[in-house]
Amino acid sequence: MRRAWAPALLVVTTSTAAAEPAPPPTLTVGAAIQRVNLRLGGASTDHVDRPVVCVDVRVWAGFGIESCGTGAELLHHDEGRQMAHLRATAALVHGRVPGGVGRLRVGAGIAELQVGADVPGLVFGAPTDAARAAVAGPEAVVQGQYLVPLRGGVEAIASVTVGAAYFAHAHELGEPQERLQPLVSVEVGLGW
């Protein structure tokens, strides 16, 4: 009878070499980062001495709802040219950038352009109040955001939005306006 045997070989290795560098950041489709953020800033569409206030809520994955405006009749009663926005947003891509995360989103919704005292509701046709103060219409935007982690799940956020709104009856306002209204807004705030 023949016995076959193989010596047991135990190899223990250690390495003093540095760990490999992390791979470059990759972009992820539709990724979400935070649930709610509150931002303050300014917009090209507003001619009142009030900041733009934005509340942004992520509903599911990279989809959310955002509302921006100066808070007319809620936070102040100043008259003048200003625009309020309510839009659905969708994250296209996000990725790591130096110091934080960059995110690109698109949005579509409704905007209200007012040139006088705010009136209740949205008017999508010709202005109905005596002062012909406000009209509403569709809008579309592209938004870039930069998020920096702070502590306890809170992030600082900077946002730049570029887009346009169309108001079919803007020329009928008490202070006639162009139908196509380009917009740019910049805000900073906190998200969690």
Sequence and secondary structure as in RCSB ss.txt:
>XXXX:A:sequence
MRRAWAPALLVVTTSTAAAEPAPPPTLTVGAAIQRVNLRLGGASTDHVDRPVVCVDVRVWAGFGIESCGTGAELL
HHDEGRQMAHLRATAALVHGRVPGGVGRLRVGAGIAELQVGADVPGLVFGAPTDAARAAVAGPEAVVQGQYLVPL
RGGVEAIASVTVGAAYFAHAHELGEPQERLQPLVSVEVGLGW
>XXXX:A:secstr
                S          EET    SEEEEEEEETT  SSS EEEEEEEEETTEEEEEEE  BTTT
B   SSEEEEEEEEEEEEEEEETTEEEEEEEEEEEEEEESSS  SS   SS  STT  EEEEEEEEEEEEEEEE 
STT EEEEEEEEEEEE TTGGGSSS   SEEEEEEEEEEEE 
